[in-house]
Amino acid sequence: MAEEKKDLGREVGRITHYFDKIGVAVIELSGELKVGDTIVVTSHEKEFEQKVDSIQVEHQQVQQARPGDAVGLKVSQPVKEGDMAYLKQV
């Protein structure tokens, strides 16, 4: 029997790097992301959600980012390369 997969929302990107000393993840976006959005980050070990308080692209603060952008995002918990980010549906 197939495992039932819960709806996490729309996929918004994949974690490509994590800077543990400053708690920042780099996410390669596959969807649009805006300040104020809530994301769900998932891995094999855990899942957590958080509000997007700020986004950086090329070391510049931006209010939104588009698919294909690599964004820096402060995360509330450690993440790993390959973890996925989803835009929580309201």
Phi and psi restraints in degrees (range 20) as a CNS / XPLOR table:
assign (resid 1 and name C) (resid 2 and name N)
       (resid 2 and name CA) (resid 2 and name C) 1.0 -71.6 20.0 2
assign (resid 2 and name N) (resid 2 and name CA)
       (resid 2 and name C) (resid 3 and name N) 1.0 142.1 20.0 2
assign (resid 2 and name C) (resid 3 and name N)
       (resid 3 and name CA) (resid 3 and name C) 1.0 -72.5 20.0 2
assign (resid 3 and name N) (resid 3 and name CA)
       (resid 3 and name C) (resid 4 and name N) 1.0 133.1 20.0 2
assign (resid 3 and name C) (resid 4 and name N)
       (resid 4 and name CA) (resid 4 and name C) 1.0 -74.5 20.0 2
assign (resid 4 and name N) (resid 4 and name CA)
       (resid 4 and name C) (resid 5 and name N) 1.0 129.7 20.0 2
assign (resid 4 and name C) (resid 5 and name N)
       (resid 5 and name CA) (resid 5 and name C) 1.0 -103.2 20.0 2
assign (resid 5 and name N) (resid 5 and name CA)
       (resid 5 and name C) (resid 6 and name N) 1.0 124.9 20.0 2
assign (resid 5 and name C) (resid 6 and name N)
       (resid 6 and name CA) (resid 6 and name C) 1.0 -78.0 20.0 2
assign (resid 6 and name N) (resid 6 and name CA)
       (resid 6 and name C) (resid 7 and name N) 1.0 156.3 20.0 2
assign (resid 6 and name C) (resid 7 and name N)
       (resid 7 and name CA) (resid 7 and name C) 1.0 -79.7 20.0 2
assign (resid 7 and name N) (resid 7 and name CA)
       (resid 7 and name C) (resid 8 and name N) 1.0 112.7 20.0 2
assign (resid 7 and name C) (resid 8 and name N)
       (resid 8 and name CA) (resid 8 and name C) 1.0 -93.5 20.0 2
assign (resid 8 and name N) (resid 8 and name CA)
       (resid 8 and name C) (resid 9 and name N) 1.0 -6.4 20.0 2
assign (resid 8 and name C) (resid 9 and name N)
       (resid 9 and name CA) (resid 9 and name C) 1.0 108.6 20.0 2
assign (resid 9 and name N) (resid 9 and name CA)
       (resid 9 and name C) (resid 10 and name N) 1.0 -168.1 20.0 2
assign (resid 9 and name C) (resid 10 and name N)
       (resid 10 and name CA) (resid 10 and name C) 1.0 -84.9 20.0 2
assign (resid 10 and name N) (resid 10 and name CA)
       (resid 10 and name C) (resid 11 and name N) 1.0 131.4 20.0 2
assign (resid 10 and name C) (resid 11 and name N)
       (resid 11 and name CA) (resid 11 and name C) 1.0 -60.4 20.0 2
assign (resid 11 and name N) (resid 11 and name CA)
       (resid 11 and name C) (resid 12 and name N) 1.0 132.2 20.0 2
assign (resid 11 and name C) (resid 12 and name N)
       (resid 12 and name CA) (resid 12 and name C) 1.0 -117.7 20.0 2
assign (resid 12 and name N) (resid 12 and name CA)
       (resid 12 and name C) (resid 13 and name N) 1.0 -17.2 20.0 2
assign (resid 12 and name C) (resid 13 and name N)
       (resid 13 and name CA) (resid 13 and name C) 1.0 167.9 20.0 2
assign (resid 13 and name N) (resid 13 and name CA)
       (resid 13 and name C) (resid 14 and name N) 1.0 176.4 20.0 2
assign (resid 13 and name C) (resid 14 and name N)
       (resid 14 and name CA) (resid 14 and name C) 1.0 -122.5 20.0 2
assign (resid 14 and name N) (resid 14 and name CA)
       (resid 14 and name C) (resid 15 and name N) 1.0 138.5 20.0 2
assign (resid 14 and name C) (resid 15 and name N)
       (resid 15 and name CA) (resid 15 and name C) 1.0 -71.2 20.0 2
assign (resid 15 and name N) (resid 15 and name CA)
       (resid 15 and name C) (resid 16 and name N) 1.0 126.3 20.0 2
assign (resid 15 and name C) (resid 16 and name N)
       (resid 16 and name CA) (resid 16 and name C) 1.0 -109.8 20.0 2
assign (resid 16 and name N) (resid 16 and name CA)
       (resid 16 and name C) (resid 17 and name N) 1.0 -16.4 20.0 2
assign (resid 16 and name C) (resid 17 and name N)
       (resid 17 and name CA) (resid 17 and name C) 1.0 -161.8 20.0 2
assign (resid 17 and name N) (resid 17 and name CA)
       (resid 17 and name C) (resid 18 and name N) 1.0 154.0 20.0 2
assign (resid 17 and name C) (resid 18 and name N)
       (resid 18 and name CA) (resid 18 and name C) 1.0 -137.4 20.0 2
assign (resid 18 and name N) (resid 18 and name CA)
       (resid 18 and name C) (resid 19 and name N) 1.0 126.1 20.0 2
assign (resid 18 and name C) (resid 19 and name N)
       (resid 19 and name CA) (resid 19 and name C) 1.0 -97.8 20.0 2
assign (resid 19 and name N) (resid 19 and name CA)
       (resid 19 and name C) (resid 20 and name N) 1.0 97.0 20.0 2
assign (resid 19 and name C) (resid 20 and name N)
       (resid 20 and name CA) (resid 20 and name C) 1.0 -66.6 20.0 2
assign (resid 20 and name N) (resid 20 and name CA)
       (resid 20 and name C) (resid 21 and name N) 1.0 -32.3 20.0 2
assign (resid 20 and name C) (resid 21 and name N)
       (resid 21 and name CA) (resid 21 and name C) 1.0 -66.1 20.0 2
assign (resid 21 and name N) (resid 21 and name CA)
       (resid 21 and name C) (resid 22 and name N) 1.0 -30.2 20.0 2
assign (resid 21 and name C) (resid 22 and name N)
       (resid 22 and name CA) (resid 22 and name C) 1.0 -112.9 20.0 2
assign (resid 22 and name N) (resid 22 and name CA)
       (resid 22 and name C) (resid 23 and name N) 1.0 -1.5 20.0 2
assign (resid 22 and name C) (resid 23 and name N)
       (resid 23 and name CA) (resid 23 and name C) 1.0 66.5 20.0 2
assign (resid 23 and name N) (resid 23 and name CA)
       (resid 23 and name C) (resid 24 and name N) 1.0 38.6 20.0 2
assign (resid 23 and name C) (resid 24 and name N)
       (resid 24 and name CA) (resid 24 and name C) 1.0 -117.1 20.0 2
assign (resid 24 and name N) (resid 24 and name CA)
       (resid 24 and name C) (resid 25 and name N) 1.0 133.4 20.0 2
assign (resid 24 and name C) (resid 25 and name N)
       (resid 25 and name CA) (resid 25 and name C) 1.0 -105.7 20.0 2
assign (resid 25 and name N) (resid 25 and name CA)
       (resid 25 and name C) (resid 26 and name N) 1.0 145.4 20.0 2
assign (resid 25 and name C) (resid 26 and name N)
       (resid 26 and name CA) (resid 26 and name C) 1.0 -101.0 20.0 2
assign (resid 26 and name N) (resid 26 and name CA)
       (resid 26 and name C) (resid 27 and name N) 1.0 125.5 20.0 2
assign (resid 26 and name C) (resid 27 and name N)
       (resid 27 and name CA) (resid 27 and name C) 1.0 -118.9 20.0 2
assign (resid 27 and name N) (resid 27 and name CA)
       (resid 27 and name C) (resid 28 and name N) 1.0 124.9 20.0 2
assign (resid 27 and name C) (resid 28 and name N)
       (resid 28 and name CA) (resid 28 and name C) 1.0 -84.3 20.0 2
assign (resid 28 and name N) (resid 28 and name CA)
       (resid 28 and name C) (resid 29 and name N) 1.0 111.1 20.0 2
assign (resid 28 and name C) (resid 29 and name N)
       (resid 29 and name CA) (resid 29 and name C) 1.0 -77.5 20.0 2
assign (resid 29 and name N) (resid 29 and name CA)
       (resid 29 and name C) (resid 30 and name N) 1.0 138.3 20.0 2
assign (resid 29 and name C) (resid 30 and name N)
       (resid 30 and name CA) (resid 30 and name C) 1.0 -112.6 20.0 2
assign (resid 30 and name N) (resid 30 and name CA)
       (resid 30 and name C) (resid 31 and name N) 1.0 -2.6 20.0 2
assign (resid 30 and name C) (resid 31 and name N)
       (resid 31 and name CA) (resid 31 and name C) 1.0 -148.5 20.0 2
assign (resid 31 and name N) (resid 31 and name CA)
       (resid 31 and name C) (resid 32 and name N) 1.0 169.0 20.0 2
assign (resid 31 and name C) (resid 32 and name N)
       (resid 32 and name CA) (resid 32 and name C) 1.0 -72.6 20.0 2
assign (resid 32 and name N) (resid 32 and name CA)
       (resid 32 and name C) (resid 33 and name N) 1.0 144.5 20.0 2
assign (resid 32 and name C) (resid 33 and name N)
       (resid 33 and name CA) (resid 33 and name C) 1.0 -136.7 20.0 2
assign (resid 33 and name N) (resid 33 and name CA)
       (resid 33 and name C) (resid 34 and name N) 1.0 136.4 20.0 2
assign (resid 33 and name C) (resid 34 and name N)
       (resid 34 and name CA) (resid 34 and name C) 1.0 -128.3 20.0 2
assign (resid 34 and name N) (resid 34 and name CA)
       (resid 34 and name C) (resid 35 and name N) 1.0 152.7 20.0 2
assign (resid 34 and name C) (resid 35 and name N)
       (resid 35 and name CA) (resid 35 and name C) 1.0 -59.9 20.0 2
assign (resid 35 and name N) (resid 35 and name CA)
       (resid 35 and name C) (resid 36 and name N) 1.0 134.3 20.0 2
assign (resid 35 and name C) (resid 36 and name N)
       (resid 36 and name CA) (resid 36 and name C) 1.0 101.7 20.0 2
assign (resid 36 and name N) (resid 36 and name CA)
       (resid 36 and name C) (resid 37 and name N) 1.0 -19.6 20.0 2
assign (resid 36 and name C) (resid 37 and name N)
       (resid 37 and name CA) (resid 37 and name C) 1.0 -66.2 20.0 2
assign (resid 37 and name N) (resid 37 and name CA)
       (resid 37 and name C) (resid 38 and name N) 1.0 158.1 20.0 2
assign (resid 37 and name C) (resid 38 and name N)
       (resid 38 and name CA) (resid 38 and name C) 1.0 -111.4 20.0 2
assign (resid 38 and name N) (resid 38 and name CA)
       (resid 38 and name C) (resid 39 and name N) 1.0 129.8 20.0 2
assign (resid 38 and name C) (resid 39 and name N)
       (resid 39 and name CA) (resid 39 and name C) 1.0 -113.5 20.0 2
assign (resid 39 and name N) (resid 39 and name CA)
       (resid 39 and name C) (resid 40 and name N) 1.0 155.7 20.0 2
assign (resid 39 and name C) (resid 40 and name N)
       (resid 40 and name CA) (resid 40 and name C) 1.0 -115.7 20.0 2
assign (resid 40 and name N) (resid 40 and name CA)
       (resid 40 and name C) (resid 41 and name N) 1.0 123.2 20.0 2
assign (resid 40 and name C) (resid 41 and name N)
       (resid 41 and name CA) (resid 41 and name C) 1.0 -104.4 20.0 2
assign (resid 41 and name N) (resid 41 and name CA)
       (resid 41 and name C) (resid 42 and name N) 1.0 129.6 20.0 2
assign (resid 41 and name C) (resid 42 and name N)
       (resid 42 and name CA) (resid 42 and name C) 1.0 -126.7 20.0 2
assign (resid 42 and name N) (resid 42 and name CA)
       (resid 42 and name C) (resid 43 and name N) 1.0 149.3 20.0 2
assign (resid 42 and name C) (resid 43 and name N)
       (resid 43 and name CA) (resid 43 and name C) 1.0 -144.5 20.0 2
assign (resid 43 and name N) (resid 43 and name CA)
       (resid 43 and name C) (resid 44 and name N) 1.0 -175.0 20.0 2
assign (resid 43 and name C) (resid 44 and name N)
       (resid 44 and name CA) (resid 44 and name C) 1.0 -69.1 20.0 2
assign (resid 44 and name N) (resid 44 and name CA)
       (resid 44 and name C) (resid 45 and name N) 1.0 -28.2 20.0 2
assign (resid 44 and name C) (resid 45 and name N)
       (resid 45 and name CA) (resid 45 and name C) 1.0 -93.0 20.0 2
assign (resid 45 and name N) (resid 45 and name CA)
       (resid 45 and name C) (resid 46 and name N) 1.0 -29.9 20.0 2
assign (resid 45 and name C) (resid 46 and name N)
       (resid 46 and name CA) (resid 46 and name C) 1.0 -155.2 20.0 2
assign (resid 46 and name N) (resid 46 and name CA)
       (resid 46 and name C) (resid 47 and name N) 1.0 174.9 20.0 2
assign (resid 46 and name C) (resid 47 and name N)
       (resid 47 and name CA) (resid 47 and name C) 1.0 -151.5 20.0 2
assign (resid 47 and name N) (resid 47 and name CA)
       (resid 47 and name C) (resid 48 and name N) 1.0 135.7 20.0 2
assign (resid 47 and name C) (resid 48 and name N)
       (resid 48 and name CA) (resid 48 and name C) 1.0 -148.1 20.0 2
assign (resid 48 and name N) (resid 48 and name CA)
       (resid 48 and name C) (resid 49 and name N) 1.0 158.8 20.0 2
assign (resid 48 and name C) (resid 49 and name N)
       (resid 49 and name CA) (resid 49 and name C) 1.0 -122.8 20.0 2
assign (resid 49 and name N) (resid 49 and name CA)
       (resid 49 and name C) (resid 50 and name N) 1.0 153.7 20.0 2
assign (resid 49 and name C) (resid 50 and name N)
       (resid 50 and name CA) (resid 50 and name C) 1.0 -158.6 20.0 2
assign (resid 50 and name N) (resid 50 and name CA)
       (resid 50 and name C) (resid 51 and name N) 1.0 157.2 20.0 2
assign (resid 50 and name C) (resid 51 and name N)
       (resid 51 and name CA) (resid 51 and name C) 1.0 -83.1 20.0 2
assign (resid 51 and name N) (resid 51 and name CA)
       (resid 51 and name C) (resid 52 and name N) 1.0 142.9 20.0 2
assign (resid 51 and name C) (resid 52 and name N)
       (resid 52 and name CA) (resid 52 and name C) 1.0 -83.9 20.0 2
assign (resid 52 and name N) (resid 52 and name CA)
       (resid 52 and name C) (resid 53 and name N) 1.0 109.0 20.0 2
assign (resid 52 and name C) (resid 53 and name N)
       (resid 53 and name CA) (resid 53 and name C) 1.0 -89.9 20.0 2
assign (resid 53 and name N) (resid 53 and name CA)
       (resid 53 and name C) (resid 54 and name N) 1.0 -29.9 20.0 2
assign (resid 53 and name C) (resid 54 and name N)
       (resid 54 and name CA) (resid 54 and name C) 1.0 -157.7 20.0 2
assign (resid 54 and name N) (resid 54 and name CA)
       (resid 54 and name C) (resid 55 and name N) 1.0 154.5 20.0 2
assign (resid 54 and name C) (resid 55 and name N)
       (resid 55 and name CA) (resid 55 and name C) 1.0 -133.2 20.0 2
assign (resid 55 and name N) (resid 55 and name CA)
       (resid 55 and name C) (resid 56 and name N) 1.0 136.9 20.0 2
assign (resid 55 and name C) (resid 56 and name N)
       (resid 56 and name CA) (resid 56 and name C) 1.0 -120.9 20.0 2
assign (resid 56 and name N) (resid 56 and name CA)
       (resid 56 and name C) (resid 57 and name N) 1.0 137.3 20.0 2
assign (resid 56 and name C) (resid 57 and name N)
       (resid 57 and name CA) (resid 57 and name C) 1.0 -126.4 20.0 2
assign (resid 57 and name N) (resid 57 and name CA)
       (resid 57 and name C) (resid 58 and name N) 1.0 122.2 20.0 2
assign (resid 57 and name C) (resid 58 and name N)
       (resid 58 and name CA) (resid 58 and name C) 1.0 53.0 20.0 2
assign (resid 58 and name N) (resid 58 and name CA)
       (resid 58 and name C) (resid 59 and name N) 1.0 43.5 20.0 2
assign (resid 58 and name C) (resid 59 and name N)
       (resid 59 and name CA) (resid 59 and name C) 1.0 66.0 20.0 2
assign (resid 59 and name N) (resid 59 and name CA)
       (resid 59 and name C) (resid 60 and name N) 1.0 16.1 20.0 2
assign (resid 59 and name C) (resid 60 and name N)
       (resid 60 and name CA) (resid 60 and name C) 1.0 -114.7 20.0 2
assign (resid 60 and name N) (resid 60 and name CA)
       (resid 60 and name C) (resid 61 and name N) 1.0 134.0 20.0 2
assign (resid 60 and name C) (resid 61 and name N)
       (resid 61 and name CA) (resid 61 and name C) 1.0 -67.8 20.0 2
assign (resid 61 and name N) (resid 61 and name CA)
       (resid 61 and name C) (resid 62 and name N) 1.0 132.9 20.0 2
assign (resid 61 and name C) (resid 62 and name N)
       (resid 62 and name CA) (resid 62 and name C) 1.0 -132.6 20.0 2
assign (resid 62 and name N) (resid 62 and name CA)
       (resid 62 and name C) (resid 63 and name N) 1.0 159.2 20.0 2
assign (resid 62 and name C) (resid 63 and name N)
       (resid 63 and name CA) (resid 63 and name C) 1.0 -89.5 20.0 2
assign (resid 63 and name N) (resid 63 and name CA)
       (resid 63 and name C) (resid 64 and name N) 1.0 -24.4 20.0 2
assign (resid 63 and name C) (resid 64 and name N)
       (resid 64 and name CA) (resid 64 and name C) 1.0 -152.7 20.0 2
assign (resid 64 and name N) (resid 64 and name CA)
       (resid 64 and name C) (resid 65 and name N) 1.0 158.4 20.0 2
assign (resid 64 and name C) (resid 65 and name N)
       (resid 65 and name CA) (resid 65 and name C) 1.0 -136.2 20.0 2
assign (resid 65 and name N) (resid 65 and name CA)
       (resid 65 and name C) (resid 66 and name N) 1.0 157.1 20.0 2
assign (resid 65 and name C) (resid 66 and name N)
       (resid 66 and name CA) (resid 66 and name C) 1.0 -112.6 20.0 2
assign (resid 66 and name N) (resid 66 and name CA)
       (resid 66 and name C) (resid 67 and name N) 1.0 164.2 20.0 2
assign (resid 66 and name C) (resid 67 and name N)
       (resid 67 and name CA) (resid 67 and name C) 1.0 -53.0 20.0 2
assign (resid 67 and name N) (resid 67 and name CA)
       (resid 67 and name C) (resid 68 and name N) 1.0 136.9 20.0 2
assign (resid 67 and name C) (resid 68 and name N)
       (resid 68 and name CA) (resid 68 and name C) 1.0 97.8 20.0 2
assign (resid 68 and name N) (resid 68 and name CA)
       (resid 68 and name C) (resid 69 and name N) 1.0 -20.2 20.0 2
assign (resid 68 and name C) (resid 69 and name N)
       (resid 69 and name CA) (resid 69 and name C) 1.0 -73.2 20.0 2
assign (resid 69 and name N) (resid 69 and name CA)
       (resid 69 and name C) (resid 70 and name N) 1.0 145.1 20.0 2
assign (resid 69 and name C) (resid 70 and name N)
       (resid 70 and name CA) (resid 70 and name C) 1.0 -102.5 20.0 2
assign (resid 70 and name N) (resid 70 and name CA)
       (resid 70 and name C) (resid 71 and name N) 1.0 114.4 20.0 2
assign (resid 70 and name C) (resid 71 and name N)
       (resid 71 and name CA) (resid 71 and name C) 1.0 -112.1 20.0 2
assign (resid 71 and name N) (resid 71 and name CA)
       (resid 71 and name C) (resid 72 and name N) 1.0 148.2 20.0 2
assign (resid 71 and name C) (resid 72 and name N)
       (resid 72 and name CA) (resid 72 and name C) 1.0 -96.8 20.0 2
assign (resid 72 and name N) (resid 72 and name CA)
       (resid 72 and name C) (resid 73 and name N) 1.0 132.3 20.0 2
assign (resid 72 and name C) (resid 73 and name N)
       (resid 73 and name CA) (resid 73 and name C) 1.0 -141.0 20.0 2
assign (resid 73 and name N) (resid 73 and name CA)
       (resid 73 and name C) (resid 74 and name N) 1.0 125.3 20.0 2
assign (resid 73 and name C) (resid 74 and name N)
       (resid 74 and name CA) (resid 74 and name C) 1.0 -68.4 20.0 2
assign (resid 74 and name N) (resid 74 and name CA)
       (resid 74 and name C) (resid 75 and name N) 1.0 129.0 20.0 2
assign (resid 74 and name C) (resid 75 and name N)
       (resid 75 and name CA) (resid 75 and name C) 1.0 -117.8 20.0 2
assign (resid 75 and name N) (resid 75 and name CA)
       (resid 75 and name C) (resid 76 and name N) 1.0 149.6 20.0 2
assign (resid 75 and name C) (resid 76 and name N)
       (resid 76 and name CA) (resid 76 and name C) 1.0 -81.6 20.0 2
assign (resid 76 and name N) (resid 76 and name CA)
       (resid 76 and name C) (resid 77 and name N) 1.0 -15.0 20.0 2
assign (resid 76 and name C) (resid 77 and name N)
       (resid 77 and name CA) (resid 77 and name C) 1.0 -138.6 20.0 2
assign (resid 77 and name N) (resid 77 and name CA)
       (resid 77 and name C) (resid 78 and name N) 1.0 154.1 20.0 2
assign (resid 77 and name C) (resid 78 and name N)
       (resid 78 and name CA) (resid 78 and name C) 1.0 -60.9 20.0 2
assign (resid 78 and name N) (resid 78 and name CA)
       (resid 78 and name C) (resid 79 and name N) 1.0 144.7 20.0 2
assign (resid 78 and name C) (resid 79 and name N)
       (resid 79 and name CA) (resid 79 and name C) 1.0 -130.3 20.0 2
assign (resid 79 and name N) (resid 79 and name CA)
       (resid 79 and name C) (resid 80 and name N) 1.0 171.2 20.0 2
assign (resid 79 and name C) (resid 80 and name N)
       (resid 80 and name CA) (resid 80 and name C) 1.0 -128.0 20.0 2
assign (resid 80 and name N) (resid 80 and name CA)
       (resid 80 and name C) (resid 81 and name N) 1.0 156.9 20.0 2
assign (resid 80 and name C) (resid 81 and name N)
       (resid 81 and name CA) (resid 81 and name C) 1.0 -54.2 20.0 2
assign (resid 81 and name N) (resid 81 and name CA)
       (resid 81 and name C) (resid 82 and name N) 1.0 136.0 20.0 2
assign (resid 81 and name C) (resid 82 and name N)
       (resid 82 and name CA) (resid 82 and name C) 1.0 95.3 20.0 2
assign (resid 82 and name N) (resid 82 and name CA)
       (resid 82 and name C) (resid 83 and name N) 1.0 -17.0 20.0 2
assign (resid 82 and name C) (resid 83 and name N)
       (resid 83 and name CA) (resid 83 and name C) 1.0 -61.1 20.0 2
assign (resid 83 and name N) (resid 83 and name CA)
       (resid 83 and name C) (resid 84 and name N) 1.0 152.5 20.0 2
assign (resid 83 and name C) (resid 84 and name N)
       (resid 84 and name CA) (resid 84 and name C) 1.0 -109.8 20.0 2
assign (resid 84 and name N) (resid 84 and name CA)
       (resid 84 and name C) (resid 85 and name N) 1.0 149.3 20.0 2
assign (resid 84 and name C) (resid 85 and name N)
       (resid 85 and name CA) (resid 85 and name C) 1.0 -119.3 20.0 2
assign (resid 85 and name N) (resid 85 and name CA)
       (resid 85 and name C) (resid 86 and name N) 1.0 135.7 20.0 2
assign (resid 85 and name C) (resid 86 and name N)
       (resid 86 and name CA) (resid 86 and name C) 1.0 -124.4 20.0 2
assign (resid 86 and name N) (resid 86 and name CA)
       (resid 86 and name C) (resid 87 and name N) 1.0 145.5 20.0 2
assign (resid 86 and name C) (resid 87 and name N)
       (resid 87 and name CA) (resid 87 and name C) 1.0 -84.6 20.0 2
assign (resid 87 and name N) (resid 87 and name CA)
       (resid 87 and name C) (resid 88 and name N) 1.0 117.4 20.0 2
assign (resid 87 and name C) (resid 88 and name N)
       (resid 88 and name CA) (resid 88 and name C) 1.0 -67.7 20.0 2
assign (resid 88 and name N) (resid 88 and name CA)
       (resid 88 and name C) (resid 89 and name N) 1.0 131.3 20.0 2
assign (resid 88 and name C) (resid 89 and name N)
       (resid 89 and name CA) (resid 89 and name C) 1.0 -83.0 20.0 2
assign (resid 89 and name N) (resid 89 and name CA)
       (resid 89 and name C) (resid 90 and name N) 1.0 135.4 20.0 2
